Structures are given as structure tokens and as C-alpha cells.
Amino acid sequence: MSVEFLDKGNDDGTVLGQDSSKLIGFWGVDPVDQPATITNVSTTNTVGEVSTALKALITSLKEIGIIASA
């Protein structure tokens, strides 16, 4: 098996997308721009607020293909 590494041996790291408007997609999902910021969640949030933030996070991960859509 032959693989190609994204970092090309660069010790400084790897960046995907030069800014938030660049399109990125994973595992065959159409590339999209950076998803919107998820509301901050802290230990003082209600269960409903945490649930809403978690749903938004899952939607964003599905949008770029990090997790599969059901």
C-alpha cells in the first residue's frame, strides 16, 4: 500500500483551507466552507442549552463529512 502524507515532512504543521471561506470535505461529501461557530457551553448551561449545542455540533460534523449522516 502506498500512502501520501499531507504534511510532506513539514515540521511546522498542516493547514486545510487558507481561510473560513475555503471549501473542505471528507469521505466523498461535497466540500463546504467553515461551519458557523457553536454556542459556548459551560458548567452553568441548562440541559436544553447543552442539547442544542450538541445537535449543532453534530450537524456541522455531518456537513463536512467527519461523521456519517443517518
N, C-alpha and C positions, 0 to 999 in steps of 0.2 A: 504494500500500500504506500502511495506517495501522498504526502500532505504538504500544504503550504501554510506557513505561519504568517499572520497579519503583521507582527512586529518587525519582520525582516531583520531580526537580530538587533534592533534598536533598543538600547537600554533606557531611553527616555520615555518609553511607553507608546501606546497606540491610541489614536482618537478616531472615532467614527463620526463623520459629519463635521464640517467646519463651523457651523452654527445651527441654531434650533430650526431653521427653515430647510435644512438639507434633509433629504429623504433616506430612511433606513428601514429595511425589512428583514426578517429572519424566516427560514424554513418555508420559502415559497409564498410568503404573504406579500402583497403589494407594498412597496415602500411608502412610508408616511413621514410627515415632519414630526418634531418632538411633541409628545402628548402634553396637554396642559398640566400645570402644577397641581399636585394633590394637596388638599387641605391638610395643614399640620395637625397631628394628633398628639395629645399629651395625656398624662395620667388623670387629668381633670375632665376629659371629654366624657359624654354620656355614651352608653352602649349604642344608641342610634347614630351618633356622630361618628363613632369608630366604624360601625357597619357601613355607613355611607362612604367614608373614606376608603375602606377596603374594597367596596364594589367599584369605585372609581379607579383604584389601582389595578384591579383585575381586568377591567375594561381596557385600560391603557396597555397592559401587558399582552392582551389578546390582539389589540390593534396592530402592534408591531411584530407579532408572531413569536414572542418569548414563551407564551403558554398557548395551548390549543383552544380553539373555540369549540364549544359543545355542539 
